[in-house]
């Protein structure tokens, strides 16, 4: 019984250690994306105080609007404002 418990705990520790770099990379990616959205809001003279409260989905949507070359600057601002307003 003790060997099984030790084996289980060892396997759990190894699997957690293996997942840690992936979690760290995802956090870095999220922070970079949030920073890009922050800069986007600033460039459109929109308030940036609520960036930390945006969901990943909203951040991705704002980033997609900002990077869509088919949308004009003023239209981008209006669409981003609508996303923030309707969160």
N, C-alpha and C positions, 0 to 999 in steps of 0.2 A: 504494500500500500504506500509506504513512504517513497519507494523508488518511482512509483507511478506519479505521485504528487510532485516530486523533484523533476521528473521528466516533463510533466505538464507545465510547471512553472518556468523551466528552462526554455521550452518551446515558445511559451507566451512572451518571455523576455526577448528572445531573439526576433520574433515576429514584430514586436513593438519597436525594437531598435532598427529594424529594416524599414519600417514605415516612416520613421522620423524625418529622414531627408526629403521624402515626398511631401510631407506636411509642411516642412519649412519652405520648400520651393513654391507650394501653392500659396502660402502666406505672402511670400515675396511678390508673386505674380499679382495677387489681390492688391497689395500696397502700391505696386506700380500702376495698375489700372485705376485705382482710386486717385493717385497723383495726377494721372492724365486727365481724369474727369475734373479734378480741382482746377487744373490749368485751363481746361476748356471753359469752365464756368467763369473764371476770372477774365478770360479773353472776350467773353460776351457780356461782361459787366453784370454778371448774375451773382447772387449771394452764395458764398461758399461755406457758411457756418453749419449747414446740415449735411455735408458730404459724408461725415462719419456715420450718419444714420441711414444712408442709402443701402438698399439690398444689392446683392451681387447682380441680380436681374436688372435693376434700374441702372446700375453703373455700366453694365454691358450695353444697355439700350442707349444711354447717353453717349457712350463711346462710339457706338455704331452710327448714330446720327452725326456726330462730329466728323467721322472719317468717311462719310458718304459724299463723294465729289459731285453727285447729281443734285445736291441740295444747296441752295444759296445761303450766304452768311446770315441774312436776316431771318430766313425761314428756319435755319438751324437753331437760332436763338429762340424762336417761337416754339419749335418742337421740344427743345430741351426744357423750356419753361413749363410747357404742358406736362411733361413727364414728372417734373419736380412737384408741380401743383397737384397732380392726381395720384401721388404716391400713397 
